[in-house]
Amino acid sequence: MLEEIGITIRKQRKSLNMTIEQLAEKSGSSPSLISIIERGKLDNIKMQKLNDIAVALNLQLSDFFLNENLQDPDTLNLINYLSTLPEDKRRDIAKLIMKLKNL
């Protein structure tokens, strides 16, 4: 599980053009911790620290526990954007996306 979280962190960090050092500073972590997480070499991490990293990456803690097929940066950004919308607008956008898939 932590290996997949590390992959998600790396992809999101790179999509934001953020260095390991910048992520470490923004999340209150050390660069070595971020590097270890991204390489999947960490055995455990406190949920608060993981949440701090998620917030620094404009993610939610729950994003790390989604189906791995939904964890690329563009999909995560879309999911998080949709979650901010009122239900009727979210439904309309979902319908539009489903129409686009049939093109």
ABEGO torsion letter per residue (X at the ends): XAAAAAAAAAAAAAAAGBBAAAAAAAAGBBAAAAAAAAAGABABBBAAAAAAAAAAAGBBAAAAABBAAAABAAAAAAAAAAAABBAAAAAAAAAAAAAAAAX
